[in-house]
Every structure is written in structure tokens, then in C-alpha cells.
């Protein structure tokens, strides 16, 4: 059963729509597997007085459905509704051609505390593949659902999931009196959007810290570009760069101690790294061309960036200490906005092909460049922390939307928000808040 998923991935196109509980976002899977792995998610049993604020089994089913790799068995077709191992009648699920089964129990331990237990089964082998127990408060119930989804995804595909993460993005709403920009964060499925910053001037380039607690961004308050770092939980922000000229494209180092950015304070747009404790700057590039859009490798040893030093925007790599610059892209006349995958072997970027801007992936070792999107005016690609999915901005019907594509181009989704144009997405690192017992 575990190998069956790889056999059905064909890149066959289909359309599936999932709408969040808050109804402010719809997710359309526009391309996925031809026949996803059949899986049943049984509604979790409940014991207690005050139900959790979110339906865990529904969230798990929605996550797996929107991944594009699974076919969810409808609840109305269930022949039984097991909640414990002894309740599972494997024959019932084989009759439905189900290959995997998820069951669970929720018990109230206190006024705002719950014990959540789930199990994942291989139907044909009649074997348990995973089983975990969590004890959490009300605020972490959704995170439990995402964590369960990640475990199921990894057990059945062999690849890490990225449901228990968040996304940051910029929205723009235009009225007769002007435009309003907001920096927002939400769960990876778009649920629970929270506005961190609201401004009448443009906001750009949100970037997560490695611990997921801070976001750096560019603001054009008072019509000058500035780089801020904001604490998500407290809302406190600090101004880290307001030098003469350009202050843009911030990127946290993996250890969270430094911030790479583009500055033109010395007359030309160059890459700098700032020590956030001392605010001391180190200049990384020295070239009369424009050097911009730095991004760190996972080990912090390298930076990748965009430069037009060869006459057109191309991708280059440099040591994080400066020096040893090498060009990475040689196909096409425009390649920009790079970022590394989790394993550092590939880079996602924006590439212009036949006059259109698309998301591409670059194999660093062999310099192979592959276009993986077909939407319009694609920009701002951001890898999920598992390196398997790329979130980016696109134009659909003249409106800015978010979209995602698997790194191999075989699974594609559109995220349609209702609150204006959406742009500049950034995917968070993994959420490490939860503790569980196997």
C-alpha cells in the first residue's frame, strides 16, 4: 500500500475546491494525481462537556484532500465508525477499496484541556502505521490537527508534510481614497488570518525568522523604504535599516542572529549582512551592477542573490562571509528572486520564458532549469520547509492571488482570498510547539 501512491502520480489535471471554515479563502487543486490514494478519516469520538473549538477529523481530511495526493472516502459510504483499534473491521474498508484508515478519540481533561489520540492503519496489511497521543489546550487544537496531517502524509508518501506551518503575505485593498496594505499571517490552509501591520504606504518582502517568532519586512512609511523586524506574539517592532537610498529584501540567517538585505547607502545596490545584536554591517558583494534579493542556505554558509552584472538579471551564489561569487543560471534572459530548498540542492526562482514570468526550479549541481508553472505574472516563490511545495504569487482574472506547486510541478493549487489583491508570500519554518506520546 505504501508504494501505491507513487504508481498513480501522473500529473493528470483535475479541479477540486476546498473552502475554509472562515469562508475567506477557497483552495482549488488545479492539477494533482490521477487517482489519489483512497483514505478514510472517521470522525473522532468525543468524551466531555465542552467540545473543542475545531473539528480535528474534518481539518485532517481537508488537509489530505488539498495535498492533491489522496482521495477522501465520503462519510456517507462508511460501513462502520470505529474509534479504537478493537473497533476496526478491516473487511468493511476493503469493500470500499480504502487503503488507509484514520481513527481517533478526544477526551476533555479540564475546562480548556484535551487529550487527542489518533491511529493510522494500513487496511490490506491490517497493520497500525502510526499512533500518537497529545495533551493540549484549546488554542492548540488546530495545530494538533495539522500535526496529525503531517504524520499521516509522511507515513503514506515517505515525504515530510508541511501542514503545521504558517504563511505570511501582503494584501492590497484599493478604494477611491487610496490603497491600504496589510501584512498578514495565517495557518498553511489560510485559516485564522491575523493582520500584523496596516499601512497606507506599500509593504513588501516579508521574511520569517528560523524560530518562526519574528518577521522582517520592508515598509515605505513616509515614502522611504525601511526594514523592520516585528515580534509576532508581542507586536513589538524594531527599525533595523533606514539608510539613504534603497533598504530592501531582508532575509534572516538560519541561526536568527543576522539579517541579509539590499542597501544602496554607498551609492550602489549591494548585499549586506547585519549582526542584529550589534547592528554592525558587513558588505558581501562589490560590483557596479545591481545585487539584490539575498536568500540563505540552510546551513548559513552561502547566500544566493539576483544580479544584472552580466547584462540581465541572473542568479548568483556567494559565500556568507563574502567573496567566491559564482553564476548559477545560464538559460534565459531573466532569472530572479531565488531561494534554496531545504536540502540546498535546488533553488526556486522567477524565470521569464517567451515573454511570460513563471516559477522555475534550478538543479544547482547540473544547472538544469525547469519551468513548473503556467499561471501569469508569477513572482515571489517561497519553499515550504519540507522543500516539496513552492508558494508563490500570480495574477488570475486581473487580481493577485497565491498559488502553490509541488517542486516537480505535478500538484498545483490556487488560494483565492476575498480581501483584495494578495502578494509577496513567505512560508514559515516548522512549528515545534507540540509535544506528544507515541
C-alpha positions as CSV (number, residue, x, y, z in Angstrom):
1,X,0.0,0.0,0.0
2,X,2.8,2.4,0.8
3,X,4.1,2.1,-2.7
4,X,0.8,2.6,-4.4
5,X,0.8,6.4,-4.2
6,X,3.9,6.6,-6.3
7,X,2.3,4.5,-9.0
8,X,-0.7,6.8,-9.5
9,X,1.2,10.1,-9.8
10,X,0.8,11.1,-13.4
11,X,0.4,14.8,-13.5
12,X,-3.2,14.4,-14.7
13,X,-5.2,17.6,-14.3
14,X,-8.4,18.0,-12.2
15,X,-10.2,20.6,-10.2
16,X,-11.1,20.3,-6.6
17,X,-12.2,23.1,-4.4
18,X,-12.0,23.4,-0.6
19,X,-13.4,26.3,1.4
20,X,-12.0,27.2,4.8
21,X,-14.3,27.3,7.8
22,X,-13.9,31.1,7.9
23,X,-15.1,31.3,4.3
24,X,-12.4,33.9,3.5
25,X,-10.4,31.6,1.3
26,X,-11.0,28.9,-1.3
27,X,-8.4,26.5,-2.4
28,X,-8.6,24.9,-5.8
29,X,-6.4,22.0,-6.7
30,X,-5.9,22.6,-10.4
31,X,-3.5,19.7,-11.0
32,X,-2.7,16.6,-9.0
33,X,-2.6,12.9,-9.1
34,X,-4.7,10.9,-11.5
35,X,-6.2,8.7,-8.7
36,X,-5.2,9.7,-5.2
37,X,-4.6,7.1,-2.5
38,X,-8.1,6.2,-1.0
39,X,-8.1,7.1,2.7
40,X,-11.0,7.3,5.2
41,X,-10.9,9.7,8.1
42,X,-13.5,8.7,10.7
43,X,-15.0,11.5,12.9
44,X,-13.1,11.3,16.2
45,X,-15.1,10.2,19.2
46,X,-15.8,12.7,21.9
47,X,-15.9,12.4,25.7
48,X,-16.6,15.5,27.8
49,X,-18.8,18.6,28.1
50,X,-17.2,21.4,26.2
51,X,-16.3,20.4,22.7
52,X,-13.0,21.6,21.2
53,X,-13.3,24.8,19.1
54,X,-12.3,22.9,15.9
55,X,-13.3,19.6,14.3
56,X,-10.0,17.8,14.1
57,X,-11.0,15.0,11.8
58,X,-12.5,17.4,9.3
59,X,-9.3,19.5,9.3
60,X,-7.2,16.4,8.7
61,X,-9.4,15.2,5.8
62,X,-9.3,18.7,4.3
63,X,-5.5,18.9,4.6
64,X,-5.0,15.5,2.9
65,X,-7.5,16.3,0.2
66,X,-5.9,19.6,-0.8
67,X,-2.4,18.0,-0.9
68,X,-3.6,16.5,-4.2
69,X,-2.3,13.1,-3.3
70,X,-5.3,11.5,-1.5
71,X,-8.9,10.6,-2.4
72,X,-11.1,11.0,0.7
73,X,-13.7,8.3,1.2
74,X,-17.1,10.1,1.8
75,X,-18.5,9.7,5.3
76,X,-21.9,8.6,3.9
77,X,-20.2,5.5,2.5
78,X,-18.8,4.3,5.8
79,X,-20.0,0.8,6.8
80,X,-18.7,1.3,10.4
81,X,-17.4,4.1,12.5
82,X,-14.5,2.8,14.7
83,X,-12.8,4.9,17.3
84,X,-10.4,2.3,18.8
85,X,-8.2,-0.5,17.5
86,X,-10.6,-3.2,18.5
87,X,-13.5,-1.5,16.7
88,X,-11.8,-1.6,13.3
89,X,-13.4,-4.1,10.9
90,X,-10.9,-4.2,8.1
91,X,-13.2,-6.1,5.7
92,X,-15.6,-3.1,5.8
93,X,-12.9,-0.8,4.5
94,X,-11.6,-3.2,1.9
95,X,-15.2,-3.3,0.4
96,X,-14.9,0.4,-0.1
97,X,-11.4,0.0,-1.7
98,X,-9.9,2.0,1.1
99,X,-6.2,1.7,1.5
100,X,-5.6,3.7,4.7
101,X,-7.8,4.5,7.7
102,X,-7.6,7.2,10.3
103,X,-9.5,7.0,13.6
104,X,-9.3,8.9,16.8
105,X,-10.6,9.9,20.3
106,X,-10.9,13.2,22.1
107,X,-11.3,13.4,25.8
108,X,-11.8,16.5,27.9
109,X,-9.3,16.7,30.8
110,X,-10.3,20.1,32.2
111,X,-12.1,23.3,31.4
112,X,-9.7,24.1,28.5
113,X,-7.6,21.0,28.1
114,X,-8.0,18.0,25.9
115,X,-6.4,14.6,25.2
116,X,-6.3,13.8,21.5
117,X,-5.4,10.3,20.3
118,X,-5.3,9.1,16.7
119,X,-4.3,5.9,14.8
120,X,-3.4,5.3,11.2
121,X,-3.9,1.8,9.7
122,X,-2.9,0.0,6.5
123,X,-6.1,-1.7,5.5
124,X,-4.7,-4.5,3.4
125,X,-1.9,-5.5,5.8
126,X,-4.3,-4.9,8.8
127,X,-1.4,-3.1,10.5
128,X,-1.2,0.1,12.5
129,X,1.3,2.5,10.9
130,X,1.2,5.3,13.4
131,X,-0.4,6.2,16.7
132,X,0.1,9.3,18.9
133,X,-1.5,11.0,21.9
134,X,-1.5,14.7,22.6
135,X,-2.5,16.8,25.6
136,X,-3.2,20.4,24.6
137,X,-5.2,23.5,25.4
138,X,-7.9,25.0,23.3
139,X,-5.6,27.3,21.4
140,X,-3.5,24.3,20.1
141,X,-6.4,22.1,18.8
142,X,-5.9,23.2,15.2
143,X,-2.2,22.7,15.4
144,X,-2.8,19.2,16.6
145,X,-4.9,18.6,13.5
146,X,-2.1,19.9,11.3
147,X,0.5,17.8,13.2
148,X,-1.6,14.7,12.7
149,X,-1.9,15.5,9.0
150,X,1.9,15.8,8.7
151,X,2.4,12.4,10.3
152,X,-0.1,10.7,8.0
153,X,1.3,12.4,5.0
154,X,4.8,11.3,5.8
155,X,3.8,7.7,6.6
156,X,2.0,7.3,3.4
157,X,4.2,9.2,0.9
158,X,7.6,8.9,2.5
159,X,8.0,12.7,2.4
160,X,7.6,15.2,5.3
161,X,4.3,17.1,5.5
162,X,4.1,20.9,5.9
163,X,0.5,21.4,7.2
164,X,1.6,22.5,10.7
165,X,3.2,25.7,9.4
166,X,2.1,29.3,8.6
167,X,2.2,31.6,5.7
168,X,2.8,35.4,5.6
169,X,1.6,37.6,2.8
170,X,0.7,41.1,1.8
171,X,-2.8,42.3,0.9
172,X,-3.7,45.4,-1.0
173,X,-7.2,46.9,-1.0
174,X,-7.9,49.9,-3.2
175,X,-10.7,52.4,-2.8
176,X,-11.4,55.9,-4.1
177,X,-9.5,57.4,-1.2
178,X,-6.4,55.3,-1.8
179,X,-4.8,51.9,-1.1
180,X,-4.4,50.0,2.2
181,X,-1.7,47.5,2.6
182,X,-1.6,44.8,5.3
183,X,1.0,42.2,6.4
184,X,-0.9,39.1,7.5
185,X,-0.1,35.7,8.7
186,X,-2.4,32.6,8.7
187,X,-2.3,28.8,9.0
188,X,-0.9,27.0,6.0
189,X,-4.5,26.4,4.9
190,X,-5.3,30.1,5.1
191,X,-7.4,29.8,8.3
192,X,-7.2,32.4,11.0
193,X,-5.6,35.4,9.2
194,X,-4.1,38.0,11.6
195,X,-3.0,41.4,10.5
196,X,0.4,42.3,11.9
197,X,0.8,45.7,10.1
198,X,-1.6,48.0,8.4
199,X,-0.3,50.9,6.3
200,X,-1.4,53.4,3.6
201,X,2.1,53.0,2.1
202,X,3.4,49.8,0.4
203,X,4.6,46.8,2.4
204,X,6.9,44.3,0.9
205,X,9.2,41.3,1.3
206,X,8.0,39.5,4.5
207,X,10.7,37.1,5.8
208,X,10.4,34.6,8.7
209,X,13.0,34.1,11.4
210,X,14.1,30.5,11.8
211,X,12.2,30.1,15.0
212,X,9.0,31.5,13.5
213,X,8.7,34.1,16.1
214,X,9.6,37.2,14.1
215,X,9.0,38.6,10.6
216,X,11.2,41.1,8.8
217,X,9.6,43.3,6.2
218,X,10.0,46.5,4.1
219,X,7.7,49.4,4.7
220,X,7.5,52.7,2.7
221,X,6.3,54.8,5.6
222,X,6.9,58.5,5.0
223,X,7.6,57.4,1.4
224,X,11.1,56.0,2.2
225,X,12.0,52.3,2.3
226,X,12.8,51.0,5.7
227,X,13.4,47.5,7.1
228,X,11.6,46.4,10.2
229,X,11.7,43.3,12.4
230,X,8.5,42.5,14.2
231,X,7.8,40.1,17.1
232,X,4.7,38.2,16.2
233,X,3.4,37.5,19.7
234,X,4.1,40.9,21.3
235,X,3.6,43.1,18.2
236,X,6.7,45.0,19.1
237,X,8.8,46.0,16.1
238,X,12.2,47.5,15.7
239,X,13.6,49.5,12.9
240,X,16.8,47.9,11.6
241,X,17.6,49.8,8.4
242,X,16.8,53.3,7.1
243,X,19.9,54.2,5.3
244,X,19.9,56.7,2.4
245,X,18.6,55.1,-0.7
246,X,17.4,51.5,-1.0
247,X,16.6,49.4,2.1
248,X,15.1,46.2,0.8
249,X,14.9,42.4,0.6
250,X,15.5,41.3,4.2
251,X,16.4,37.6,4.9
252,X,17.1,36.1,8.3
253,X,20.1,33.8,8.7
254,X,19.3,30.2,9.9
255,X,20.6,31.0,13.4
256,X,18.5,34.1,13.6
257,X,21.5,36.3,14.5
258,X,21.9,38.1,11.2
259,X,19.8,39.7,8.6
260,X,20.9,39.8,4.9
261,X,19.5,42.7,2.9
262,X,20.0,45.0,0.0
263,X,21.3,48.5,0.7
264,X,22.4,51.3,-1.6
265,X,23.8,53.5,1.1
266,X,27.3,53.5,-0.6
267,X,25.9,54.5,-3.9
268,X,25.1,51.1,-5.5
269,X,22.6,48.3,-4.6
270,X,24.7,45.7,-2.8
271,X,24.2,42.7,-0.5
272,X,24.9,43.4,3.2
273,X,24.6,41.2,6.3
274,X,23.7,42.9,9.6
275,X,24.5,41.5,13.1
276,X,21.2,42.0,14.8
277,X,22.7,42.2,18.3
278,X,25.3,44.9,17.4
279,X,23.7,46.3,14.2
280,X,27.1,46.2,12.6
281,X,27.1,45.7,8.8
282,X,29.3,43.5,6.6
283,X,29.3,44.2,2.9
284,X,29.1,40.9,0.9
285,X,29.1,42.0,-2.7
286,X,31.2,44.6,-4.6
287,X,30.1,45.1,-8.1
288,X,28.9,48.2,-10.1
289,X,25.8,46.2,-11.2
290,X,22.6,45.8,-9.0
291,X,22.9,43.0,-6.5
292,X,19.6,42.2,-4.6
293,X,17.2,39.6,-3.2
294,X,19.6,37.6,-1.0
295,X,18.5,34.3,0.5
296,X,20.4,32.0,2.9
297,X,21.3,28.3,2.5
298,X,20.0,26.1,5.4
299,X,23.5,25.8,6.9
300,X,24.1,29.6,6.7
301,X,27.3,29.2,4.7
302,X,26.0,30.6,1.4
303,X,23.8,33.3,0.0
304,X,22.0,33.2,-3.3
305,X,21.0,36.5,-4.9
306,X,20.0,38.3,-8.1
307,X,22.4,40.4,-10.1
308,X,22.5,42.1,-13.6
309,X,26.3,42.1,-13.7
310,X,26.2,40.0,-16.9
311,X,23.8,42.4,-18.6
312,X,20.5,40.8,-17.5
313,X,19.1,39.6,-14.2
314,X,20.6,36.2,-13.3
315,X,21.2,34.1,-10.2
316,X,24.5,34.1,-8.3
317,X,25.8,32.4,-5.2
318,X,28.3,33.8,-2.7
319,X,30.0,32.8,0.5
320,X,28.1,34.2,3.5
321,X,31.4,35.8,4.5
322,X,31.8,37.5,1.1
323,X,33.9,36.6,-2.0
324,X,33.8,33.5,-4.2
325,X,30.9,34.6,-6.3
326,X,29.7,32.2,-9.0
327,X,26.9,32.4,-11.5
328,X,24.2,29.7,-11.3
329,X,21.8,30.4,-14.2
330,X,22.6,30.4,-17.8
331,X,19.3,29.7,-19.5
332,X,17.1,32.6,-20.5
333,X,17.4,36.4,-20.3
334,X,15.7,36.9,-16.9
335,X,16.1,34.8,-13.7
336,X,15.4,36.4,-10.3
337,X,14.0,36.1,-6.8
338,X,15.9,32.9,-5.7
339,X,15.6,30.8,-2.6
340,X,17.1,27.5,-1.6
341,X,15.3,24.2,-0.9
342,X,15.7,22.6,2.5
343,X,18.4,20.3,1.3
344,X,20.3,23.0,-0.6
345,X,20.3,21.1,-3.8
346,X,17.8,23.1,-5.7
347,X,16.7,26.8,-6.0
348,X,13.3,28.1,-6.9
349,X,13.2,31.4,-8.8
350,X,11.2,33.5,-11.3
351,X,12.2,32.9,-14.9
352,X,10.9,34.7,-18.0
353,X,10.0,32.3,-20.8
354,X,8.5,33.6,-24.1
355,X,7.7,36.9,-22.5
356,X,5.9,35.4,-19.5
357,X,7.1,35.1,-15.9
358,X,6.9,31.7,-14.4
359,X,8.2,29.8,-11.4
360,X,11.2,27.5,-12.1
361,X,13.5,25.2,-10.2
362,X,17.2,25.0,-10.7
363,X,19.3,21.9,-10.0
364,X,22.5,23.5,-8.6
365,X,24.7,20.6,-9.5
366,X,23.9,20.3,-13.2
367,X,22.5,23.8,-13.8
368,X,19.3,22.3,-15.2
369,X,16.4,24.8,-15.2
370,X,12.8,23.6,-15.2
371,X,9.7,25.8,-15.6
372,X,6.9,24.3,-13.3
373,X,4.0,26.8,-13.5
374,X,1.7,28.1,-16.2
375,X,-0.1,30.9,-14.4
376,X,0.5,34.6,-15.3
377,X,3.0,37.1,-13.9
378,X,4.3,34.7,-11.3
379,X,6.5,36.1,-8.6
380,X,7.9,35.7,-5.0
381,X,8.4,31.9,-4.8
382,X,8.9,30.5,-1.3
383,X,9.7,26.9,-0.4
384,X,7.7,25.0,2.2
385,X,10.1,23.9,5.0
386,X,10.0,20.3,3.6
387,X,11.2,21.6,0.2
388,X,8.4,19.8,-1.6
389,X,6.0,22.7,-2.3
390,X,6.5,26.2,-3.5
391,X,4.2,29.0,-2.6
392,X,4.1,32.0,-5.0
393,X,2.0,34.9,-6.2
394,X,0.2,35.1,-9.5
395,X,-2.4,37.0,-11.5
396,X,-5.8,35.4,-12.1
397,X,-8.5,37.5,-13.7
398,X,-6.6,40.7,-13.1
399,X,-6.3,40.0,-9.4
400,X,-3.3,39.0,-7.3
401,X,-3.7,35.5,-5.8
402,X,-1.5,33.0,-4.1
403,X,-0.7,29.7,-5.7
404,X,1.4,26.6,-4.9
405,X,3.1,24.0,-6.9
406,X,5.0,20.9,-6.0
407,X,8.7,21.1,-6.7
408,X,8.3,18.6,-9.5
409,X,5.4,20.5,-11.0
410,X,2.8,17.7,-10.7
411,X,0.5,19.2,-8.0
412,X,-0.9,22.7,-8.3
413,X,-3.3,24.8,-6.3
414,X,-4.8,28.3,-6.3
415,X,-5.5,30.1,-3.0
416,X,-8.3,32.7,-3.6
417,X,-8.6,35.2,-0.8
418,X,-11.6,37.6,-0.6
419,X,-9.7,40.6,0.8
420,X,-8.2,42.3,-2.2
421,X,-5.0,41.5,-4.1
422,X,-2.7,39.1,-2.3
423,X,1.1,39.1,-3.0
424,X,4.6,38.5,-1.5
425,X,4.0,35.1,0.2
426,X,6.5,33.6,2.6
427,X,6.3,30.1,4.1
428,X,7.2,29.7,7.8
429,X,9.6,27.2,9.3
430,X,8.1,24.2,11.1
431,X,6.0,24.7,14.2
432,X,7.7,23.0,17.2
433,X,5.2,23.8,19.9
434,X,3.5,20.4,20.3
435,X,4.5,17.5,22.5
436,X,3.1,14.0,22.0
437,X,3.4,10.5,23.2
438,X,3.6,7.5,20.9
